[in-house]
Each structure stands twice: as structure tokens, then as C-alpha cells.
Amino acid sequence: SGAIRAEVNFYNLARPLLDIEAPVALHARYNAALNSIVIMRELPAGTTFCTHTTDFTRERVEDQMRLLAKFHGRFLESPELKTTLSAFSTWRDFMMTMDYPAFAAACDKGFEIARDVIPARLFARRSEIWPATIKSAERHNDLPHTLTHGDDHQRNWYVTPDGRMGLNDWQAATRGHWSRDVIYALVTSLTVENRRAWLPELLRYYHDQLQQATGRSLPFAQLEREVRCQLMTVLAFWTITMNPAPGMPDMQPRDSTLEFIRRITTAMDDLDTLDCFD
């Protein structure tokens, strides 16, 4: 899928152009055999890394949205995407070439394993999940591009000693539409109750921040629609985690995985995600 290249490319090509809270690499390289090394500047003492139990207050989530808007806005439809940043894969190609045995079947099996935390109405439409996942990835071909993080779930955020949110683990950095990063961060960071209460306002907040970062007027209706559709590939990143290939260790703690699948699928059910492709 290019994850090793993506991480090294982020630290060498994109990170120097960004004024956001994220690690800084002193050295980042990979070779043809896909061995890699990234040496990072130490984060400040007292930095804490988030888990699914971390309390994400409204203030913290708004800080996440500011960081994403600043990051996305820096490269939104920039010529750099076809020059300096052309080394990054598109999101569609990254998703469709995931280096994992029988990706579709493994995601479907993970969906089955997690049945107890998935809304019954959504589970009953199991056969529609993977076709909709493909459609979700394909949509990026027809949407405006920026550089995206690609895996900005709650566990990839940290809190600095002065309370700012920071974002690490850039192995899925790709060129794609920003809506997936936005909904991925929101549905994994927020409890179901807070997501239901805050989502419309937080989407509007992100949209306002993105317009400020770019100095452009952008269609809010597109963001509203796309966050629904982009939940499909967000789910795939966690159903695959429920079902590691033989001989592979668990990719995430099982309690985190189940909680994220619960939050993601509940959002899909609430937002009628499977019906957004009509």
C-alpha cells in the first residue's frame, strides 16, 4: 500500500511546509527492500498519548478540527500535489492496494466478529458493506484533493503539556478529499452521545476554519454529504483489525477496536451511510 514510503515522504516533503503540532523527523529514509528508519525529535516531557478512554472535551475536538483545517488548507488543490507531493499515492489507490491477505474477506469476517457492537439494522445489510466501501474510495477520484492523514483515529492524537492536540503516525498520508480525515477523527474521538449532540456544529466549525485557512469559499453541502460516504473506509480500517491474518499479532488493543467499531457503525446507522451512494 505504500505506508512506509508515505511516512518517510511526509517527514521529508510535507512536514517542513506545515505549521502544526506534529512530530519532527531528524532523519527519515527507506530502501528498495522497504526497510525504514525515522528518527524524531523528542516530544516535550509531559506529552500524553490518547486512548479510547481519553476524555475528548469540546475544546479538544475543536483543536483537532483547527489542526486538520490548517493541514488540509495548506495543500488544498495546490500545484504541489502534482510536483513536490506527487510521490504520495492517491487515497483511492492506497486503499485498493492494501498489502493484506484477502482484504475484502478479512474485513467482512471482522464485521461478523464485531456483531455484538454493531446496530442490528446495519448488520442486516452486511452484503452491502464492501461494495459501498469500494464506492467510498472511488469517490475521491472526482473530488478536490489535498494532502490527508488517512488514519487519524483517537489513538493517533496526543496532548501537549500546554493542552494542545497533536497528530502522529503518518503512514497513511495520501492525496485525497479532506472529508474522510474529518469524520474519522470525530467518530473515533467522540462518545456516541457527544457525536450526536455536537456533529453538525463541529462540521460547520471545521468548514469555517478551512475557509479561513484557504481564503476561499467552499461548498458546505459537499462536506456534509461526503462525511457520510467516507465512513465506509473508516470502518474497513477497524474491521480488518478485528481479524488479523494468521501469524500476525493484534494491530490494536481489542477493547479499543470494539469501541471504535461501535462508534463508527452507530454513526453509519444514524447518518444512513449506506444510502448516501444513490
Backbone as a ProteinNet text record, in pm:
[ID]
protein_1_A
[PRIMARY]
SGAIRAEVNFYNLARPLLDIEAPVALHARYNAALNSIVIMRELPAGTTFCTHTTDFTRERVEDQMRLLAKFHGRFLESPELKTTLSAFSTWRDFMMTMDYPAFAAACDKGFEIARDVIPARLFARRSEIWPATIKSAERHNDLPHTLTHGDDHQRNWYVTPDGRMGLNDWQAATRGHWSRDVIYALVTSLTVENRRAWLPELLRYYHDQLQQATGRSLPFAQLEREVRCQLMTVLAFWTITMNPAPGMPDMQPRDSTLEFIRRITTAMDDLDTLDCFD
[TERTIARY]
81	0	84.6	211.4	298.3	307.5	270.9	270.4	409.3	509.5	645.6	692.5	668.2	704.7	628.5	500.4	418.1	472.4	511.6	562	691.8	783.8	911.8	888.3	802.2	773.8	709.3	622.6	561	666.9	756.7	854.7	956.9	987.4	1085.9	1025.8	905.9	849.9	742.2	656.1	541	560.8	618.7	630.2	702.9	810	877.7	791.3	680.8	593.7	475.7	467.6	349.3	379.6	290.1	296.3	183	200.3	100.5	172.6	95.1	153.1	162.1	282.4	310	458.3	499.6	641.6	727.1	852.4	950.9	1058	1088.8	1190	1327	1426	1565.4	1625	1570.8	1620.1	1509.8	1480.4	1378.5	1419.5	1431.3	1473.2	1411.5	1397.7	1363.5	1443.1	1455.5	1529.1	1439.9	1496.1	1417.7	1355.5	1417.2	1362.6	1255.8	1225	1125.9	1164.6	1295.8	1341.2	1333.5	1301.2	1289.1	1335.7	1367.9	1404.6	1356	1293.5	1253	1299.7	1387.5	1436.7	1371.3	1296.1	1218	1276.2	1254.2	1286.6	1195.4	1250	1171.5	1058.7	941.2	830.2	851	788.3	809.7	770	843.8	807.1	667.8	587.4	450.6	350	397.2	306.6	235.6	105.7	30.3	-35.9	-29.3	-90.7	-229.5	-322.4	-462.6	-496.2	-600.6	-659	-809.5	-880.4	-1025.4	-1095.7	-1022.9	-1083.1	-1049.8	-966.5	-931.6	-1055.3	-1072.1	-1186.5	-1161.8	-1238	-1226.6	-1336.3	-1296.7	-1388.7	-1417.7	-1518	-1549.3	-1427.6	-1357.4	-1239.1	-1132	-1108.8	-1007.4	-1046.4	-1173	-1216.7	-1210	-1244.1	-1229.5	-1083	-992.3	-849.2	-807.8	-863.6	-840.5	-884.2	-1002.6	-1056.1	-970.1	-917.9	-828.9	-702.4	-644.2	-522.8	-549.2	-658.2	-688.3	-715.2	-788.2	-817.9	-690.4	-600.7	-474.3	-390	-385.4	-312	-374.3	-503.9	-571.8	-566.2	-585.7	-586.8	-453.8	-345.3	-211.7	-192.9	-253.8	-229.2	-353.9	-463.6	-588	-573.8	-589.3	-578.3	-451.8	-344.8	-217.8	-142	-71.6	14.3	118.7	151.4	249.9	205.4	73.3	23.6	70	100.4	145.8	296.2	361.7	507.5	574.3	599.7	669.5	601.7	469.6	395	339.7	383.8	333.8	381.2	480.5	528.6	424.7	327	221.2	117.6	73.8	-34	-164.4	-258.7	-394.2	-458.6	-560.5	-627.1	-690.6	-752.2	-817.7	-717.9	-600.1	-500.5	-442.9	-421.8	-371.2	-468.7	-595.5	-697.7	-712.2	-706.6	-731.3	-611.1	-497.2	-377.7	-325.5	-415.1	-372.8	-301.8	-182.2	-99.3	-143.5	-255.9	-312.7	-384.3	-365.7	-427.3	-579.2	-635.7	-781.5	-849.3	-814.8	-859.9	-1012.5	-1086.2	-1232.1	-1290.2	-1243.8	-1296.1	-1259.3	-1138.6	-1095	-1177.6	-1210.1	-1294.8	-1434.9	-1487.8	-1620.9	-1622.6	-1517.7	-1509.9	-1499.7	-1421.6	-1411.3	-1544.7	-1622.5	-1757.1	-1843.9	-1832.1	-1907.9	-1863.2	-1733.5	-1681.2	-1731.2	-1745.3	-1785.6	-1936.3	-2012.3	-2157.7	-2223.7	-2175.6	-2241.9	-2239.3	-2147.3	-2139.7	-2193.9	-2246.5	-2296.3	-2448.8	-2507.4	-2653.9	-2716	-2823.4	-2884.9	-2930.7	-2982.2	-3030.7	-2917.3	-2799.2	-2684.5	-2629.9	-2621.7	-2567.7	-2652.2	-2781.5	-2870.2	-2837	-2762.9	-2723.3	-2576.9	-2529.1	-2388.2	-2340.3	-2421.6	-2379.1	-2351.6	-2401	-2381.7	-2253.4	-2192.5	-2081.6	-1962.7	-1912.2	-1790.8	-1814.2	-1924.8	-1948.8	-1953.6	-2013.7	-2017.9	-1879.3	-1795.9	-1658.8	-1580.3	-1595.7	-1529.4	-1578.7	-1709.3	-1764.8	-1711.2	-1696.4	-1645.5	-1504.2	-1419.3	-1282.4	-1280.5	-1364.6	-1366.6	-1410.9	-1491.7	-1541	-1427.2	-1314.7	-1202.2	-1149.8	-1172.3	-1125.9	-1193.9	-1314.5	-1394	-1408.5	-1332.9	-1340.7	-1210.9	-1215.7	-1091.9	-995.1	-867.1	-765.1	-685.6	-638.2	-534.9	-447.6	-354.9	-283.8	-365	-385	-464.3	-381.2	-423.1	-352.7	-384.7	-513.1	-554.5	-584.5	-534.4	-557.4	-562.4	-637.7	-635.2	-736.8	-736.5	-823.1	-770.9	-850.7	-822.6	-685.8	-640.8	-514.4	-392.1	-412.1	-300.3	-288.9	-365.7	-354.8	-283.3	-218.1	-155	-187.2	-166.2	-193.3	-62.1	-25.7	98	80.6	190.7	178.7	95.2	88.2	6.4	-133.3	-171.6	-308.8	-343.2	-244.8	-274	-281.7	-364.1	-374	-268.3	-201.8	-103.1	-136.7	-85.7	-121.3	5	10	128.2	85.4	180.9	160.1	107.8	199.4	164	183.6	167.5	193.5	86.4	-29.8	-136.3	-157.2	-57	-68.6	-82.9	-187.6	-217	-280.7	-297	-369.2	-515.3	-604.4	-745.3	-831.2	-959.8	-1052.7	-1047.4	-1060.3	-1041.7	-1154.6	-1269.8	-1385.9	-1357.6	-1276.3	-1250.7	-1173.2	-1070.4	-997.5	-1090.5	-1179.7	-1266.7	-1358.4	-1429.3	-1524.6	-1452.8	-1336.9	-1259.6	-1220	-1168.1	-1129.3	-1250.3	-1360.8	-1477.2	-1542.8	-1564.2	-1639	-1556.9	-1424.3	-1343.9	-1312.5	-1304.6	-1268.2	-1386.7	-1506.2	-1623.1	-1702.4	-1757.8	-1855.3	-1975.4	-2054.5	-2173.5	-2263.7	-2280.5	-2369.9	-2318.9	-2188.7	-2133.8	-2132.2	-2104.3	-2107.9	-2248	-2348.7	-2486.5	-2519.7	-2470.4	-2503.1	-2422.9	-2297	-2205.7	-2173.7	-2203.1	-2152.1	-2187.3	-2312.7	-2341.7	-2258.6	-2245.5	-2169.9	-2021.1	-1968.6	-1826.2	-1793.3	-1881.5	-1859.5	-1857.8	-1951.6	-1954.2	-1828.4	-1782.9	-1661.1	-1540.7	-1525.3	-1415.1	-1424.4	-1542.3	-1561.3	-1520.2	-1559.2	-1520	-1368.7	-1306	-1161.1	-1089.8	-1143.4	-1082.4	-1093.8	-1207.3	-1221.9	-1125.7	-1106.5	-1010	-868.4	-835.5	-700.2	-670.4	-773	-752.8	-790.6	-869.7	-918.9	-1017.6	-1081.7	-1174.2	-1311.4	-1412.7	-1546.9	-1563.1	-1601.1	-1608.7	-1748.7	-1799.7	-1937.1	-1951.7	-2030.8	-2052.6	-2134.3	-2225.9	-2309.9	-2225.3	-2115.2	-2027.5	-1965.1	-1921	-1863.4	-1968.5	-2089.9	-2197	-2224.6	-2228.3	-2256.4	-2139.4	-2018.6	-1903.3	-1866.6	-1888.7	-1854.2	-1938.1	-2060.5	-2142.8	-2081.5	-2047.9	-1996.7	-1860.4	-1777.9	-1640.8	-1630.4	-1740.3	-1737.6	-1711.3	-1734.5	-1717.3	-1572.5	-1478.6	-1339	-1282.5	-1341.7	-1306.3	-1338.5	-1456	-1494.3	-1397.8	-1358.4	-1269.2	-1136.8	-1087.7	-961.8	-973.2	-1096.9	-1113.5	-1170.1	-1250.7	-1293.6	-1174.6	-1081.4	-960.4	-878.7	-883.2	-809.2	-867.7	-998.2	-1062.7	-1019.3	-962.5	-938.8	-797.9	-693.1	-556.4	-527.2	-440.4	-402.4	-332.6	-338.3	-271	-123.8	-82.8	55.9	83.7	-15.2	3.4	-51.8	13.1	-40.6	-159.4	-234.8	-339.9	-277.4	-339.6	-285.1	-318.2	-425.3	-466.5	-522.2	-523.8	-590.2	-735.1	-782	-914.4	-1025.2	-1008.7	-1113.8	-1125.6	-1011.2	-1015.2	-1085.4	-1049.3	-1107.1	-1258.5	-1305.5	-1450.7	-1521.4	-1460.8	-1524.1	-1528.4	-1420.5	-1421.2	-1522.2	-1532.3	-1632.4	-1772.9	-1795.1	-1926	-1956.2	-1859.4	-1881.1	-1901.3	-1819.5	-1826.8	-1958.6	-1994.7	-2116	-2242.6	-2239	-2353.4	-2370	-2257.9	-2265.8	-2318.6	-2273.7	-2323.9	-2474.3	-2522.5	-2664.7	-2741.5	-2688.4	-2754.8	-2762.2	-2656	-2644.7	-2689.3	-2740.7	-2785.5	-2676.9	-2556.1	-2442	-2462.3	-2518.2	-2533.2	-2627.4	-2703.2	-2795.7	-2741.4	-2615.3	-2561	-2504.5	-2505.9	-2446.7	-2549.7	-2674.4	-2779.8	-2761.1
-121.6	0	126.8	116	233.1	305.2	237.2	303.7	348.8	265.5	302.4	424.7	423.3	539.5	663.4	645.6	761	829.7	750.7	810.1	886.3	823.6	889.9	1014.6	1003.6	1119.9	1233.1	1197.9	1303.4	1382.4	1311.8	1383.1	1458.7	1410	1477.9	1586.6	1563.5	1652.9	1746.7	1696.7	1776.2	1844.3	1772.6	1828.5	1962.4	1982.6	2112.5	2228.5	2198.9	2303.2	2333.7	2265.4	2273.6	2336.8	2424.1	2482.8	2423.9	2296.2	2226.4	2151.9	2106.3	2025	1881	1839.1	1703.7	1678.4	1551.8	1524.1	1578.6	1603.7	1649.5	1542.4	1503	1399.6	1462.7	1407.3	1446.7	1369.8	1251	1167.8	1068.6	1054.6	959.6	903.1	770.1	706.3	567.1	517.5	377.4	331.4	197.4	146.5	56.8	1.1	-77	-200.5	-251.9	-368.8	-329.2	-198.7	-144.2	-163.3	-159	-131.9	20.2	65.2	209.6	249.3	378.4	434.7	578.5	615.6	753.7	789.6	887	935.5	1070.5	1080.5	1200.9	1281.7	1411	1497.1	1459.8	1454.2	1413.9	1513.5	1460.4	1546.2	1596.1	1706.9	1763.4	1665.5	1668	1588.2	1626.7	1526.1	1551.9	1537.2	1511.5	1482	1349.7	1343.8	1220.6	1174.8	1043.9	985.3	933.7	955	927.5	779.6	736.4	603.6	622.1	512.6	524.3	568.9	570.9	617.4	763.8	826.7	967	1054.6	1148.4	1238.6	1346.7	1341.6	1444.4	1548.1	1658	1768.2	1840.8	1925.2	2006.3	2090.3	2143.7	2225.5	2143.6	2021.4	1938.1	1902.6	1872.6	1835.1	1955.2	2071.8	2191.4	2214.7	2183.2	2195.5	2094.5	1972.7	1876.5	1934.2	1993.3	2048	2163.7	2245.1	2353.5	2298.8	2194.5	2135.6	2077.1	2001.1	1940.2	2045.9	2150.8	2255.6	2327.1	2350.7	2415.8	2326.6	2198.6	2099.6	2084.4	2059.4	2042.3	2170	2283.9	2409.8	2442.6	2400.3	2430.9	2370.7	2255.6	2187.7	2174.5	2241.5	2224.3	2267.1	2169.8	2191.2	2268.9	2243.6	2312.1	2247.8	2326.5	2268.5	2172.6	2188.1	2099.7	1954.1	1930.1	1792.2	1719.2	1793.6	1732.9	1748.2	1812.5	1830.6	1772.6	1854.4	1811	1692	1692.1	1590.1	1479.9	1473.6	1369.5	1230.6	1223.3	1094.1	1024.8	1100.2	1040.3	975	857	789.1	866.5	843.3	891.1	799.7	853	769.6	647.7	665.5	553.3	442.3	476.2	373	309.3	388.6	334.7	231.6	266.8	178.2	51	64.6	-50.1	-143.2	-101.6	-187.2	-220.7	-223	-258.4	-392.5	-394.2	-515.5	-605.5	-672	-756.5	-872.4	-995.6	-1111.2	-1101.4	-1114.1	-1119.1	-1006.9	-883.1	-767.3	-764.1	-780.9	-772.6	-880.6	-1003.9	-1114.2	-1095.7	-1044.7	-1024.3	-914.7	-809	-703.6	-757	-837	-893.8	-984.2	-1064.8	-1151.8	-1069.6	-962.3	-874.5	-811.1	-776.9	-723	-824.4	-950.6	-1057.4	-1075.8	-1075.4	-1094.8	-984.9	-863.2	-748.4	-729.7	-828.5	-815.2	-756.8	-793.2	-752	-600.9	-529.3	-384.6	-306.6	-377.4	-313.7	-305.6	-190.2	-180.6	-288.1	-350.3	-462.8	-423	-301.7	-257.1	-251.7	-208.5	-202.9	-342.5	-425.6	-560.6	-638.4	-613.8	-683.7	-651.6	-543.9	-505	-539.5	-642	-682.1	-697	-752.1	-777.3	-648.2	-536.9	-408.6	-337.5	-384.7	-311	-298.5	-410.1	-399	-326.3	-352.5	-272.2	-122.1	-84.1	57.3	109.2	22.8	61.2	95.9	15.5	44.3	178.4	200	326.2	445.1	427.5	533.7	573.7	474.2	503	566.5	516.5	566.1	712	756.7	894.2	995.3	958.6	1051.8	1091	1005.8	1038.2	1162.9	1192.8	1302.5	1420.2	1419.1	1525.2	1604.9	1729.5	1808.5	1740.1	1754	1687.3	1785.9	1733.1	1794.4	1680.1	1707.6	1600.1	1563.6	1434.4	1388.4	1296.6	1283.1	1196.8	1050.6	1018.8	884.3	788.4	816.2	723.3	799.4	906.9	999.8	961.9	832.8	789.2	840.2	821	880.9	843.9	721.6	675.6	737	804.8	869.4	1017.9	1062.9	1200.4	1201.9	1312.8	1331.6	1471.1	1489.2	1617.2	1670.7	1791.6	1852.3	1899.6	1927.9	1974.8	2101.4	2184.6	2306	2286.6	2159.1	2128.8	2128.2	2144	2141.6	1998.1	1976.7	1846.6	1834.5	1717.3	1689	1558.9	1543.4	1428.4	1357.6	1225.5	1149.9	1028.8	942.2	821.7	857.6	896.9	949	845.7	717.8	612.7	601.9	663.6	657.2	793	879.7	1010.4	991.2	1050.3	1034.4	1162	1165.6	1274.9	1234.4	1310.8	1276.9	1388.8	1360	1460.6	1464.1	1582.1	1604.6	1549.7	1519.4	1476	1349.6	1258.3	1132.9	1158.6	1241.7	1275.3	1335.7	1423.6	1494.8	1397.7	1313.7	1223.8	1113.3	1070.6	968.2	1017.7	1140.2	1196.2	1212.3	1261.6	1290.2	1163.6	1063.2	946.7	858.7	861.8	781.4	856.5	988	1065.1	1091	1100.6	1137.8	1016	1023.6	922.7	934.1	830.1	833.5	950.5	971	1076.3	1214.9	1238.7	1368.7	1388.2	1282.2	1294.8	1331.2	1269.1	1302.1	1447.5	1494.9	1630.6	1737	1705.6	1809.3	1804.8	1695.2	1677.7	1793.1	1836.8	1945	2070.6	2108.7	2229	2210.2	2091.5	2067.4	2063	2009.9	2014.3	2158.2	2237.8	2379.2	2450.6	2415	2476.5	2442.5	2314.6	2276.1	2351.1	2356.2	2421.9	2568.8	2635.7	2775.5	2789.3	2699	2702.4	2675.3	2583	2553	2673.3	2739.9	2858.6	2969	2983.2	3082.6	3047	2916.1	2873	2892.9	2881.7	2891	3026	3103.8	3229	3207.9	3090	3055.5	3020.5	3041.8	2996.5	2854.3	2763.1	2621.1	2569	2475.3	2427.4	2339.6	2385.9	2307.7	2182.1	2188.7	2073	1953.8	1980.7	1871.4	1802.6	1880.7	1822.2	1740.8	1794.4	1722.3	1587.6	1583	1457	1361.1	1412	1323.1	1261	1330.6	1267.9	1142.6	1140.8	1019.9	907.6	937.7	834.9	782	868.2	828.7	741.8	722.7	631.8	487.2	453.9	314.9	268.8	344.8	301.5	321.5	413.5	424.3	292.6	238.8	109.9	-0.5	-4.2	-110.5	-112	5.3	10.2	-56.5	-76.9	-137.6	-277.5	-310.2	-449.5	-538.2	-486.7	-564.4	-587.9	-490.9	-502	-610	-635	-741.3	-879.9	-889.3	-1019.5	-1026.4	-1021.2	-1023.1	-1152.8	-1143.4	-1261.1	-1362.3	-1491.9	-1594.6	-1560	-1569.4	-1541	-1395.9	-1307.3	-1165.2	-1133.9	-1044.1	-1004	-909.4	-888.4	-786.8	-651.8	-579.3	-449.7	-339.5	-358.5	-262.5	-340.7	-279.4	-346.1	-377.1	-495.7	-538.9	-449	-398.1	-312.2	-182.1	-127.3	-7.4	-36.4	-149.9	-185.2	-198.7	-268.3	-286.5	-153.4	-68.8	59.7	147.4	146.7	226.9	172.8	40.9	-15.2	20.8	18.4	58.9	203.5	291.9	433.5	456.1	389.9	409	356.4	234	175.5	243.1	290.6	365.8	495.3	561.3	681.6	647.8	535.6	493.8	471.4	410.1	384.8	515.9	603.2	731.6	815.7	812.5	900.1	832.9	709.6	635	631.9	595.2	596.8	509.6	392.1	303.3	360	460.6	520.3	649	682.2	807.9	793.4	673.1	649.9	648.1	676.7	676.1	790.8
0	0	0	31.8	31.5	164.5	273.9	403.9	447.9	422.9	462.8	383.9	254	171.2	215.9	247.1	284.6	409.6	509.7	633.4	609.8	538.3	509.3	424.6	324.3	240	319.1	414	493.6	568.1	636.7	718	634.1	515.6	431.7	342.9	290.6	189	242.3	329.7	372.6	507.7	603.5	739	742.1	663.7	667.9	619.8	550.4	496.7	588.3	701.8	786.8	922.1	966.1	1099.4	1182	1221.1	1301.4	1413	1512	1619	1569	1533.9	1485.8	1506.4	1519.2	1537.9	1423.5	1455.8	1356.6	1343.8	1221.1	1198.7	1177	1243.5	1221.5	1104.7	1079.5	969.7	933.6	804.3	759.6	623.7	616.8	492.3	482.6	359.3	335.3	215.1	200.2	85.6	1.1	-105.1	-201	-137.3	-31.9	37.9	140.3	144.7	237.3	383.2	408.8	544.6	562.7	681.7	700.5	839.1	850.3	979.2	984.2	1095.3	1119.3	1259.7	1268.4	1397.3	1422.6	1530.8	1558.7	1674	1666.2	1779.3	1895.8	2014	2130.6	2156.9	2189.8	2227.8	2370.9	2406.8	2541.3	2652	2760.1	2876.6	2921.7	2953.5	2993.8	2881.4	2758.7	2648	2677.1	2653.6	2676.8	2547.7	2522.3	2402.8	2437.4	2345.4	2372.5	2353.7	2421.7	2404.2	2388.2	2370.1	2352.9	2480.2	2590.6	2716.2	2746.6	2664.8	2688.1	2673.1	2764.3	2759.5	2655.9	2546.9	2443.8	2466.2	2528.7	2554	2423.2	2425.2	2306.8	2267.3	2364.7	2336.5	2264.3	2310	2245.5	2102.8	2081.2	1946.6	1852.8	1901.3	1817.4	1782.6	1874.1	1844.5	1736.9	1742.1	1634.1	1500	1496.9	1372.2	1321.1	1412	1368.6	1306.3	1369.4	1314.2	1175.6	1162.3	1032.5	926.6	961.8	864.7	819.4	912.9	878.6	787.9	819.7	739.8	601.7	597.8	469.1	385.8	452.7	380.1	316	378.9	323.5	184.5	157.5	30.1	-57.3	-19.9	-92.7	-239.2	-328.6	-473.3	-510.1	-436.5	-460.7	-576.6	-657.3	-761	-705	-575.8	-512.9	-513.4	-519.5	-522.4	-647.9	-753.2	-878	-899.5	-803.5	-814.5	-690.2	-590.7	-469.5	-403.2	-400.9	-326.7	-416.1	-539.3	-630	-588.4	-500.9	-451.5	-363.3	-313.2	-231.7	-321.8	-283.2	-352.7	-335.5	-425.1	-400.1	-295	-224.7	-124.7	-189.7	-304	-371.3	-398.5	-452.7	-485.1	-359.5	-255.4	-128.9	-73	-71.4	-15.5	-98.7	-229.8	-316.2	-328.5	-276.7	-283.4	-144.3	-46.7	88.9	87.2	142.8	142.5	257.4	234.6	339.9	273.3	322	256.7	253.3	133.1	115	193.4	162.4	237.9	252.8	143.5	149.1	239.7	223.1	304.3	451	476.9	614.9	682.6	608.9	664.6	694	603.1	623.6	746.3	763.2	879.7	1007.8	1003.4	1119.6	1154.7	1053.3	1073	1147.1	1106.2	1172.1	1316.7	1340.7	1475.9	1570.1	1516.5	1599.4	1606.9	1567.6	1555.7	1680.5	1796.5	1920.5	1942.3	1876.9	1897.8	1778.1	1678.1	1555.9	1561.3	1528.2	1526.8	1437.9	1485.7	1414.2	1274.8	1260	1129.8	1028.3	1072.9	983.2	956.3	1059.2	1039.1	939.1	936.6	843.2	698.1	674.4	538	511.7	577.5	568.4	424.9	337.6	199.6	122.8	173.1	105.4	150.3	257.6	318.6	224.3	170.9	89.2	-43.4	-116.9	-237.3	-208.6	-96.5	-60.8	-22	35.3	69.9	-56.1	-160.2	-288.1	-342.4	-340.1	-390.2	-311.3	-181.2	-95.7	-137.5	-161.7	-205.5	-344.1	-433.1	-570.8	-577.1	-482.8	-485	-484.4	-425.3	-417.7	-555.1	-654.9	-789.9	-845	-798	-853.7	-758.9	-649.8	-550.2	-545.9	-500	-485.6	-389.9	-417.6	-337.2	-252.5	-141.1	-60.6	-10.5	78.2	147.3	270.2	292.7	406.3	495.3	620.2	715.3	690.5	676.9	640.3	753.8	875.5	986.6	1118.9	1121.2	1235.9	1343.1	1379.2	1487.7	1621.9	1725	1855.3	1910.8	1886	1943	1874	1762.4	1694.2	1727	1824.8	1872.7	2008	2036.2	2166.8	2218.5	2348.2	2413.2	2468.6	2429.8	2477.4	2621.3	2690.1	2829.3	2843.5	2737.4	2746.4	2688.1	2664.1	2629.3	2482.5	2394.4	2250.7	2199.3	2097.9	2034.2	1925.2	1922.4	1819.7	1749.7	1627.6	1544.6	1498.2	1521.1	1478	1394.5	1360.3	1279.1	1140.8	1052.6	920.4	809.3	840.9	742.4	633.8	655.3	554.7	487.3	492.3	426.4	275.5	221.1	78.1	25.5	-107.1	-172.8	-188.8	-127.2	-134.6	-80.6	-63.1	-11.8	140.4	193.7	337.4	424.4	365.7	444.8	524.3	469.4	540.7	669.9	665.4	787.3	892.1	849	942.4	1015.8	942	1006.9	1084.1	1036.4	1106.7	1245.4	1252	1381.8	1473	1418.1	1501.8	1556.9	1472.4	1521.7	1613.8	1602.1	1694.2	1823.6	1817.7	1937.1	2029.1	1971.7	2049.7	2093.7	2213.1	2251.7	2157.8	2150.6	2065.2	2104.8	2232.8	2280.2	2239.6	2256.6	2219.7	2068.9	1994.1	1847.8	1800.5	1857.2	1818.2	1852.4	1964.3	2008.6	1934.3	1898.6	1851	1702.1	1633.3	1496.2	1402.7	1392.6	1296.6	1322.9	1449.7	1481.6	1455.4	1482.5	1459.7	1311	1229.6	1084.4	1035.3	1084.6	1045.3	1094.7	1215.7	1269.7	1182.2	1147.7	1059.4	927	868.9	740.1	746.9	853.4	870.2	882.4	958	974.3	842.3	761.9	631.8	538.8	541	456.6	499.8	630.6	678.6	635.8	642	606.4	458.4	375.1	229.7	172.5	246.9	192	79	77.3	-30	25.9	-57.6	-24.3	-75.1	13.9	-20.2	9.7	-71.2	-51.8	72.7	168.1	289.4	260.6	166.5	133.9	89.9	21.6	-20.6	99.9	196.9	318	392.7	407.1	476.7	412.2	280.8	211	222.5	200.5	192.6	327	437.6	564.9	587.4	537.2	547	464.2	339.6	248.1	292.4	350.3	381.4	506.1	577.3	691.7	650.1	523	480.2	493.8	441.1	450.5	590.5	667	809.5	879.2	852.5	912	871.2	744.6	696.3	771.9	812	885.8	1022.5	1071.5	1203.6	1198.4	1098.5	1086.7	1050.7	972.2	941.2	1068.4	1159.3	1285.2	1375.8	1361.5	1439	1394	1273.9	1212	1153.7	1238.1	1186.1	1112.3	1011.8	934.3	1024.5	987.5	1067.9	1090.7	1215.2	1250	1281.8	1255	1285.6	1423.9	1497.7	1628.4	1609.9	1716	1711.3	1678.7	1587.1	1545.9	1646.1	1722.1	1823.6	1941.8	2061	2173.9	2138.7	2172.1	2129.9	2185.8	2308.7	2362.9	2284.6	2238.3	2154.6	2022.2	1961.1	1832	1841.6	1940.5	1955.4	1981.7	2062.2	2090.5	1965.1	1887.1	1764.7	1664.1	1651	1559.5	1606.8	1736.9	1790	1754.1	1774.1	1744.1	1594.3	1512.1	1366.7	1311.3	1348.9	1292.3	1345.1	1469	1519.8	1441.3	1409.2	1325.3	1186.3	1128.9	998.2	1001.6	1108.1	1122.6	1141.2	1225.4	1249.5	1122.4	1042.3	924.7	795.1	804.6	686	577.7	620	530.3	405.9	422.4	307.5	200.9	235.7	139.3	77.5	105.2	53.6	-87.1	-141.8	-273.9	-385.5	-352.8	-454.1	-553.7
[MASK]
++++++++++++++++++++++++++++++++++++++++++++++++++++++++++++++++++++++++++++++++++++++++++++++++++++++++++++++++++++++++++++++++++++++++++++++++++++++++++++++++++++++++++++++++++++++++++++++++++++++++++++++++++++++++++++++++++++++++++++++++++++++++++++++++++++++++++++++++++++++

